[in-house]
Amino acid sequence: MKKALIALAIGGFGIGMTEFVIMGILPDVATALNITIPQSGHFISAYALGVVVGAPLLTGIGGKWPAHKVLLLLMVWFTVFNTLSAFANSYITLLIARFLSGFPHGAFFGIGAVVASKLAKPGKEPQAIATMFTGLTIANVIGVPLGTYFGHEFSWNIAFYMVGVIGVLAVLGIKFWMPELAPSSDGGFRQDLKILKRLELWMVILLTTIGTGGFFAWYSYIAPLITNVAGHPERVVSYAMILAGLGMSVGNLLGARLANKFSPINAVILTLVLMSAMLIANTFIAYDKIGVMVMTFLIGVISFCVTTPIQMTMINSAKGSEMLGSSMNQSAFNMGNASGAYLAGLPIALGYGFTSADLVGAIMAALGILIAFAIIYIRKRKVNIATVNS
């Protein structure tokens, strides 16, 4: 089980690096392709939209195949198109490459989360899922800062070459360490689609999209926040990414504990309250060189506390079709990525400054809290109806 989880974590490392490194090298990509920074933000959205499309599609197509083979093929796809991203030489070609690179992301994490929970001992499911997501957080400690550094100092293409190498390692890990598993879906894709009739499932998707969008509104523009607002030189962005990644790693482990201590949905509410408060505070603190670095770590902690609880919330809401539901929730994470990056870019484009992105993030996190309470109401109503009918 440990080797299988390590293989999933390596895949998570590669996915985390390709998803987040673009945010650290936005100015470099913009300069190389002769476009503006808001335009280069479209590469973030293109990847996220690829996840949105690819997660349910690839999960559905691969449902009749053994889960370990599906995970292997997903990482092959990931490796090929991320490597091709390094060869893009125009806005359009990189946009297409990023879109296709995002296809396997949601299906890999969605299927991987369910596989991890099934491999775990009873009561240890949150820790197993957190182990897989540890790869993503470690990517933000090591991979993203290194990719950002080489992107600044040499060429932005190097970051995607690095992702390709990680993809090859993930393919080998899954090939040799992942045990043989049953097909991803027992009842077929048509049977799985019946969960789409559940209001609760759509509310969880909305919660993930809006709530986690608050994090992406901040993180998408962290590079100009560090340089333009706080006044740090460009090289400090790499150190800021390390701090954010360390915070994410701590938050990922803390989130698993919160999911065990409280119910997953209550853990989500707690973290979103803290996220909203932190982002509001950062609009004042970001002008201070030391303060902005401290807040980068703290926001990283709080933002990734929500990852495991919100994934557990979806798994609980998608009983009978957990892999499809889990994959769709990864689509929702990346709809949050796309919407957060886009919405935060609007006030920036209008001249309100880079701290306006944090206010957008705080509003999105606050809306997520309201949606979480609505999910609790739906669940209680369902229980009351079942009690009356019985």
Secondary structure, DSSP 8 states (H G I E B T S, - for coil): -HHHHHHHHHHHHHHHHHHHHHHHSHHHHHHHHT--HHHHTHHHHHHHHHHHHHHHHHHHHGGGSBHHHHHHHHHHHHHHHHHHHTT--SHHHHHHHHHHHTHHHHHHHHHHHHHHHHHS-TT-HHHHHHHHHHHHHHIIIIIHHHHHHHHHHT-THHHHHHHHHHHHHHHHHHHHHS----BS-SS-HHHHGGGGG-HHHHHHHHHHHHHHHHHHHHHTTHHHIIIIIT---TTHHHHHHHHHHHHHHHHHHHHHHHHHHS-HHHHHHHHHHHHHHHHHHHHHHTTSHHHHHHHHHHHHHHHHHTHHHHHHHHHHHTTT-HHHHHHHHHHHHHHHHHHHHHHHHHHHHTTS-TTHHHHHHHHHHHHHHHHHHHHHHHHHHHHHHHHHH-
